Amino acid sequence: MAFAFATVGVAHAAEDAPAPSAAVADQLPPGQKVSDTVIELAGWVVASKDSQGYPFVIIDKAAAQVLVFGGDGRARGAAPALFGSAIGDHSAPGVAGLALREIPGRDRTTPAGRFIGGFGPSIDAGRVLWVDYDSAVSMHPTATGVPAERRAERLASPTPDDNRVTHGCINVSPEFYEQVIRPTFERGGVFYILPDKASIAETFPEFAQSRAQTGSGSRTP
């Protein structure tokens, strides 16, 4: 039900966006809401054609949510996700050139902003979905990795409180990745990552300006 509200917001913002023809893959925990900011941002992306017809995803680090839309604005799915263990909105200089074990804890951030990404090769993980190639941030399914990190358990927990554990990449469940992420972004897309500390105005200035003009800027981000 939570993701349905986001879909309604998009439908009102884009009158020519067709209604979803199939059930949306909503994997968000029962009762977990989608923020007003996410709903408004999704509507603005479609109405302004900011994604230029490409599919897009809105990533809410605070709520540990990933919400996926097709290029036509139709909702494709929503799911919990794991993010960088460090709070922050920028990637440290040179972090892309370090091995995972070499990245200092303070630099394990998932950057915020608008990114144009797509599938491409990697040095040690084969073909991956790059969110921001320059900072080596990708989206991929959870793996067993280090057992002590309990990534699968963190992803399955009902709250976002324990979802900060990665080196900066974005993890979703293997099922969601294969059924929603991979087919949606096979030809690339746009990634909107909400900030931890920075303001919405700093991160998405055009959206913030439009939001203020419509009188919705007073809502809590």
DOROTI-878182 format. One line per field, with one value per residue (C-alpha): residue number from 0; y, x, z; residue in one letter. Coordinates in steps of 0.1 Angstrom, whole numbers. Example, Ala and Ser with C-alpha at 12.3 -4.5 7.8 and 13.67 -1.06 7.14 Angstrom:
residues 2
num (0  1)
py (-45  -11)
px (123  137)
pz (78  71)
residuo (A  S)
END
This chain:
residues 221
num (0  1  2  3  4  5  6  7  8  9  10  11  12  13  14  15  16  17  18  19  20  21  22  23  24  25  26  27  28  29  30  31  32  33  34  35  36  37  38  39  40  41  42  43  44  45  46  47  48  49  50  51  52  53  54  55  56  57  58  59  60  61  62  63  64  65  66  67  68  69  70  71  72  73  74  75  76  77  78  79  80  81  82  83  84  85  86  87  88  89  90  91  92  93  94  95  96  97  98  99  100  101  102  103  104  105  106  107  108  109  110  111  112  113  114  115  116  117  118  119  120  121  122  123  124  125  126  127  128  129  130  131  132  133  134  135  136  137  138  139  140  141  142  143  144  145  146  147  148  149  150  151  152  153  154  155  156  157  158  159  160  161  162  163  164  165  166  167  168  169  170  171  172  173  174  175  176  177  178  179  180  181  182  183  184  185  186  187  188  189  190  191  192  193  194  195  196  197  198  199  200  201  202  203  204  205  206  207  208  209  210  211  212  213  214  215  216  217  218  219  220)
py (0  24  23  28  63  71  58  80  110  103  98  132  149  134  132  113  86  53  34  3  -27  -52  -57  -36  -55  -39  -55  -27  -38  -37  -3  14  47  65  101  131  141  109  111  148  141  112  134  161  138  126  160  178  149  151  115  122  91  67  46  61  51  72  61  72  65  76  52  26  24  20  30  21  37  29  55  60  70  37  23  -9  -18  -8  -26  -21  -16  -14  16  28  24  61  90  115  127  128  103  108  117  86  61  45  33  15  -21  -25  -34  -3  22  39  36  73  72  44  67  64  98  118  135  128  102  87  50  17  -17  -20  -41  -41  -52  -80  -85  -89  -69  -46  -18  13  41  64  49  77  69  31  30  3  -14  -52  -80  -89  -116  -137  -116  -113  -134  -111  -83  -102  -83  -106  -103  -65  -63  -84  -64  -43  -10  10  13  -15  -9  10  -16  -15  2  26  5  -1  -37  -51  -86  -110  -115  -78  -73  -100  -92  -54  -38  -58  -57  -20  -7  -30  1  25  50  79  75  101  96  116  132  123  158  182  200  190  224  217  182  187  225  224  201  223  255  238  226  260  275  250  257  222  232  235  197  178  161)
px (0  28  42  7  7  38  22  -9  14  30  -3  -15  17  17  -17  -4  13  -7  -18  4  -8  6  10  38  65  61  85  85  78  41  32  63  54  70  79  62  95  99  63  68  102  87  59  83  106  77  61  93  106  139  148  143  122  146  136  145  148  145  167  158  188  171  142  164  140  145  115  117  98  97  105  68  64  47  58  78  86  98  120  143  180  214  237  271  279  291  266  275  265  298  325  360  386  404  380  372  408  409  401  371  392  413  384  384  352  345  346  321  294  266  267  235  224  213  233  230  240  239  254  290  321  340  374  365  327  319  290  274  249  269  251  281  311  335  330  327  291  269  236  237  220  231  257  269  301  313  289  293  277  244  234  204  191  195  177  148  144  112  131  158  179  203  206  239  265  280  312  290  272  235  223  188  174  184  147  141  173  164  127  127  161  178  150  142  177  190  196  205  185  186  193  181  196  183  208  217  228  227  194  171  178  215  210  182  180  155  131  134  126  95  85  87  67  38  38  48  83  72  67  93  119)
pz (0  7  -28  -42  -28  -48  -79  -74  -70  -103  -121  -110  -120  -154  -171  -200  -179  -184  -153  -144  -164  -140  -102  -88  -70  -35  -11  15  50  60  73  61  44  14  23  8  -7  -26  -39  -50  -66  -86  -98  -108  -127  -149  -153  -161  -182  -162  -169  -207  -211  -194  -164  -131  -94  -63  -35  1  23  55  49  33  3  -35  -57  -94  -123  -160  -186  -190  -154  -144  -110  -114  -78  -44  -19  11  4  21  19  28  65  68  69  41  7  -12  -22  -9  -36  -48  -32  -65  -69  -35  -28  -5  25  20  22  56  76  74  36  31  19  -7  -25  -30  -62  -98  -116  -151  -149  -166  -170  -177  -169  -136  -127  -103  -104  -141  -155  -129  -128  -123  -105  -105  -122  -112  -75  -81  -67  -81  -74  -69  -51  -16  -13  16  18  53  75  105  84  82  51  43  78  78  45  58  91  94  100  83  115  105  68  68  62  27  15  -5  -30  -29  -22  -28  -26  -54  -62  -66  -86  -111  -114  -113  -114  -142  -168  -160  -164  -191  -213  -185  -165  -140  -103  -78  -44  -15  9  44  55  26  18  -10  -26  -27  -41  -66  -72  -101  -82  -51  -71  -86  -52  -37  -65  -60  -23  -12  -1  36  39  59  35)
residuo (M  A  F  A  F  A  T  V  G  V  A  H  A  A  E  D  A  P  A  P  S  A  A  V  A  D  Q  L  P  P  G  Q  K  V  S  D  T  V  I  E  L  A  G  W  V  V  A  S  K  D  S  Q  G  Y  P  F  V  I  I  D  K  A  A  A  Q  V  L  V  F  G  G  D  G  R  A  R  G  A  A  P  A  L  F  G  S  A  I  G  D  H  S  A  P  G  V  A  G  L  A  L  R  E  I  P  G  R  D  R  T  T  P  A  G  R  F  I  G  G  F  G  P  S  I  D  A  G  R  V  L  W  V  D  Y  D  S  A  V  S  M  H  P  T  A  T  G  V  P  A  E  R  R  A  E  R  L  A  S  P  T  P  D  D  N  R  V  T  H  G  C  I  N  V  S  P  E  F  Y  E  Q  V  I  R  P  T  F  E  R  G  G  V  F  Y  I  L  P  D  K  A  S  I  A  E  T  F  P  E  F  A  Q  S  R  A  Q  T  G  S  G  S  R  T  P)
END
